[in-house]
Amino acid sequence: MKNKIYEYLKNKGSILILGFGREGKSTYNLIRSVDSSIQLGIADLKEITDEEVRNAPNVKFYIGDNYLDACYQYDVIIKGPGVIIKDYLPIDVRKKITCQTDLFVKFASVKTIGITGTKGKSTTTSLLYHILKNISKKAILMGNIGIPVFDKIDEIEEDSICVMELGCHQLEYMKNSPNISVILNIYEEHLDHYLSMDHYVNSKKNIYRYQNSNDYVLLGNNEYLKDKDIKSNVIYEGNLTNNCFYKENGNLVIDINSKKEIIPITNIKTQLQGEHNLTSILVCLTIISILNLDIEEAIATIPSFKGLPHRMEYIGTFNNISYYDDSIATSIPSVIFAINTLKNVDTVIIGGMDRGLNYTDLVNYLNKSSVTNILLLPDTNIRINKLFENVSTNKNVLIVKDMVEAVKIAKEITNKGMSCLLSPAAASYGFYKNFEERGDHFQKLVKNN
């Protein structure tokens, strides 16, 4: 597979690696493992810190504010997920862009499953991988979960099943789709990366846009997921005549090709909290049904799945206050899900990088909720505070300068026997390397009594 990808790229002409984060380094390593002498371009806003790469022969670097200008000089551009294009490049240049995931799916000779959604994709992807591994399938976890797909090529065997979490940044320039695709939901998100909400939605839809009649796509019950012209087999969320999955009368129901599976929810034992996680379980079992695997055997594996860090993760109870880390929550619906699930949240910490999200619905929800204290982190803190000023509220809304101050105040004002929740409704960039680092910092501060 490595050789096929390399030959495809080489035949297209000169190669530029655009963005040298985790995926960019992975792409570089794959190409160099096949041909150590080929001339490559590497373009990134930031300096390249990898000494081996910096000193490698046959590499031309384009670093700094004008790094996108390098795209005009190359025949094929392999874009990393962190690179924002918008309309900075003309259409003829954008047509040269591909990405690591697209190349992987194009040349994969094994079953590929791709899962996306504004909310819940990491948990659903990890749970499906957990189920497959525990029913003795050769599953490989990869993608936006933090594992570049090229890093796993050497592990693929003839009967492997590749389970990929795919974010919008991986999907944006894809021209190939997985065999089984899932869009759990779509909410307003990543608007700093796209020209409009329509562009964001269209990026997500690439996960099924290039499927054929032998493939499957699962579509959540969402206003953005009502496409009619889809070439593959569509399994909709909702009680329909056929080809659907849904929750009804205390049961999970999977109805595919007139074969109906009815699973009492009481039969599902899980460590995951919340209605949305029940949907993740239902999606995974629907995929198990599509693969013609044993659903009862799959259900038996679910209790041992512990969930993922920074997703409504219980940190502990200190001085009779319970703390939860939901740093993964970068969208407004995620925050609402978390508060509804935990139920006894007295203090919520929100805010982060301002990507232009409309926080009106979140402010209205919090204003009507039982949450007492709302601590606002920069950069979104001023804008969200103004929304609270425009409504009649009895909430204790406080602007804080950073996470240190937020946790210090939370420890002082959260009512005993209640919970404090970090659920930012914003990205971490500009303050932290990623949401994991933000969550780790929160946990460290909480535990430092």
N, C-alpha and C positions, 0 to 999 in steps of 0.2 A: 504493500500500500504506500509506503514512503516513496518508493521509486516512481510509482504512478503519479503521485502528487507532484514530485519534483519534475518529472518529464513534462507534465502538463504546464507547469509554471515556466520552465525553461523554454518550451516551444512558443510561449507567448512573448518572450523577449526579456527585457531588463526588469528586475524585481526590486520593488521598494517595500520595506517593512515600515508601516506607518503606525507609530506608537510602540514604545519599547517597555511596556509593562510586563505582567506575567505571561500574557499570550504572545506578545512580540518576541520575548526571549525564547519561548517554546517554539515559535515558527523559525527563528534563527537557528536553533539547535537542530531541528528536523532537516532543514536545507543543508546545513553544514555536515550533518551525519551522512548525507548522500554524496555531497560534493564540497570538499573543503576549500576549493580554489575559486568557486564562482564569485563574480563581483556582485555585491549587494549594496543597496542604499538603506539607511536607517534614518528615519525622521521622527523627532520628538520635541515637544516643548521644553522638556527638562534635559539636563546633561545626562549622558550615559555614565553610570557609575561602575559598571562591570568592567574591571580592568582587562580581563581576557578578551572581551569584545572590543574594547577601546584600542587595544594593541594588535588586533587581528588584521592580517593583510586583506586587501581586496574589499574593503568596506569604506563607503563614503557616508559621512554624517551630515545631517541637516538639523541643527539644533537652534531653538529659540523661537521668538514670536512668529517668524515667517516660515516655520517648518513645513507648512502645507504647500508652499511653493514648489517643493521637491516633487510633488505629484505630477506636475506638467512634464517632467523629464523622464518618466518611466512608463513602461508598457503594461505592467500589472502591479497593482497596489494591494497589499495584504494589510487590512486595517485592524488595529486593536480596538477593543470595545470602549476604551476611555477617550477615544478621539472624536471630537465634535466637528461635523462637517457642515451641517445646515445647508445654506446656499453659498458658502464661501468658495466652492469650486463649481465650475460650469458643468453642465450635464455630460458633455463629451469626456471630461476627466473622471466624473463620478462613475461612468460606465466601466472604467478600468478597475474599479474597486471590488475586491472580494474579501473574504475573511477566513480564518482558520476553520471555523465550524462548517462553513459552506463547502470548503474543499474536502473536509472529512466526510460529510454526508454524501457528496458527489461520488467519492471513490470507495465508500464502505460497502463491503460484500456481505455484511451481517445485518441482523435486525437492529434498527435504530428507533429509539423512542425519545421524542423531544417534548418537554413540558415548559410552558411559560404562563404568565399571568402577572398582573400587578401585585397581587397578594397570594401567598401560599405555595409558590412554585418550589422553593427550597425544601419545605417539609414534604410536599407531595413527591418530589423527585427522590429524596432520601428514603422515604417510606417505601416507595416502589422498589428501589434498589435493595433495601433490607428484606422485603418479602421475597424477591427473586433469589437472593443469595441463600435465604433460609429454606427455600424449597429446592435447593440444590441446582440452581441455574447459574450459568457462568455470566453473571451480570457485571458490568463495568460502569462505575459512576464517573461522570465527567461534565465539563461545561462550566456554566456560570457559578456553580457551587464552589469554585475555587480550584478546579482541576482542568487545565487546558486539554482539549481533546487530543492534540498531537502528543501529549505526554503519555497517553495510554495506548498508542498504536501497537507497541511491541507486546502488549498483553492480550491482544485480540486473537481468539481462536475461531475455528470454523463455526461453532455453535454459540458464540458469545451474543449477549444482548447488551447493547450500549444504551444506557439511561442517561439522558442529558438534560440538565437544567439550562434553559436558553433565555437570556435576557433580551430586551429589545435591541441592545447594542450589538449583540451577536446576530440578531435576525435582520437588522436593517438592510444589509447588502447581500442577503442570501438569495440564491437562484436555484437551490435544491432544498427539498423538505424531507424530514424523517418519515419512516414507514408508518409510525403511529405518532400523532401529534395531539397536544392538549393545550387549549387556552382556557385557563380556569376562570378568568375574569379580566376586565380592563377598567381601570379607573384613571383619573387625572394623575399623571406622574411624569417625571423626566422632561418637563417642558422647557428646561434650559438646554436640552440636547436637540430638540426638534422645532421646526418652524411653526407647527400647530398641533393640536390634539389629533387631527386627521393623519398627520405624518406619523405620529406615535402609534396610532391604531394600525395603520398600514404596515408598519415595521413588524408588529406582532403577527399579522396575518400571513407573513412570509413563511411561517411555520407549517402552513398547509397549502399555500398557493401553488406549489409545484409538485403536489402529490398526484398519483394516478388512481385508477379505479380499483387497484388492489390494496390501497392504503386506507387508513382510518384517521379520523380527526374527532376528538371530543371537544365540544363547545359548551362552556358554561352559560347559565341563564343570565345574559347580560345584554344591555341595549346595543352595544357595539358588535355583537356576534350574531347577526341575523342574516348573514350572506346566504343567497340562494344558489348562486352559480359556483358550486364547489365540485371538483372532479372526483374526489375520494368519497368513501363511505362516512357519512356524518352521523355521529351519535350525540344527540342533544341532551342537555340537562332539562328535565321537565317531564311530566306525565303525558306522553304522546302515544299515538297508535302503535308505533314500533321504533326501534333503534333509538333508545333513550336510557337515561339513568336518573333516578330521583329518590327523594325521601318521602315516605307517606305512611301515616297511621302506625308509626313506630317501627317501620321497616325500611331497609335499603332495597331498592328495586333496580335490577339490570335487565333490560329487554332488548336483545340484539338478534336480528334475523329470526323473530318469532320464538326465540328461546328465552324464557323468563325466569330469572333468579330472584327469589324473595328471601331476604336475610333479616331476621329480627335484630333490631339495634341492640337488644339486650344480649345478643350473642357476641357482640364486639367488645372485647376487653382492651382498653387502651390507656396509656399514660398521657395522651394528648387531651388538652382542654379545649372546649368551645365547639360551636356548631360548624364553624368553618373547617375545623380539623376532621369532623365527621364527613364533610364533603371531600376532603383529601383522601380519606379512607375509601369512600365510594368510588372515586375516580380510579384509584389503584386497583380495586377489585374489578372494575369495568375493564381495565386493560388486561388483567389476569384472564377474564372471560374471553376477550378478543384473541388472546394467545392460546386459548383452549387448554389452560392449566386448571388445576384443581382449586376451586374457590375455598372450600373448607380447609384445605391444607394452608392456603394463604392466610385465612383468618387466624389460624392458630399461631402465626408468627407475629401478629400485630402487638400483643402485650409486651413483648421484649423491646419494642422500639421506644426509645426514651425521648425522642424529639431532638431539636437542635439548639445549640447555644444562642442566646440573645433573642429568643422567640418566646415571649412571656415566660422567661426562665426565672424560676423561684430562686432567689439568692439566699434568703434566710430571714429569720425574725430576730431583730435586735431592739432591745428596750421596748418590747411589745409592739413593734411596728414591722410589718412584713414588706419585703422589697422585691420587686420584679423588674427584670431587665428585658425590655422589648425593643432593643436598639435597632433591630431589623426593620421596624415600622417606619417606613419613609413616606407612606401615603396616608391620607386622612381616614379612609375606611379601616385601615389596620389599627389605628388608635381606638376607633369606636368599637371594633371587634374585641380588643383587649379589655377595655373598660367593662363592656357588657359581660364578658366571660368571667372576669375576676370579681366583679360585683361590689366589692368593699373598698374600692379605691378612694382614698381621701385626698391624696396629693398626686398630681401628674406633672411630669417634666416634659415639655415639648419644645421644639425649635431646633434650628440648625441652618445649614446652607439654604439661602433663599433662591428657589428655582421658579418663582412666580406662581405657585399654587394658590388657588382661591380657598382661603381658610374660613369663609363665611359659614359653611355647613358645620365645620368642626366647632366653631365658636358657639353657634346656636345649640349644638348638641351638648357641649360642656355646660352651657348656661342652664340647661334644663336637667342636667344629670345630678347625681348625688355627690359628685366630686366637690370638695371644699376649696382646695388650694391648687392654683394653676401657675407653675413656674415657667417662665419664658426665657429660653436661651437665644443668643444671637445666631444668625443675622435676622431671623424672622421675628424676633421678639417685639420690635417696635411696631411692625405692621399688624401683628396679631393683637397686640395691646390696643391699638387704635380701633380695631373691630369690637373689642370688649367695651371700649369707651362709648361706642355708638349704640350700645344696647343697655337696657336696664338690667344690672346684674348685682347679685349679692355675693359673688365669688371673690375669693382673695387672690387677685391676679397680681403677680409680682414679676418684674423684669430683673433678671440676674445676669451677671457678667460672664459666667462660665460654669462648667459642671461642678467645680469645687464649691462655689457659692450655692449652687442649686441644692446639692446634697446636704450641705451644712444647714441651710434653711429648712429643708424637708425634714431633717431629724428633729428640728425644734418645733415645727408647727403641725406635723401629721398627728392626728388623734390616735391615742393608744388603742390597740386592737384592730386598727385599720391598716391599709396598705399604701405604699408609695410606688408609683409606676413610672419608669422611664419609657416613653413611647413618643418619639420625637416628631413624627409627621414631616420629616425633613431629612435630607442627606447629611452625611457627616463631613464631606469634603470641605477643605478650608480650615477645619479645626482638628480633624483626625484623618488618619490614612484611609480608614474604612469604618463601617458600622461595628465591626468586631472590636477594633481598638477603642471606639467610643463606649461600647458596652463593658469592655474590660476595665476602663477607667472608672466608670460608674460603680462597678462591683467593688473595685479596690477602695474607693472612697466610702462606700456603704460599710464595708467590713472593718474599716479603720476607725474604731471607736476610741 
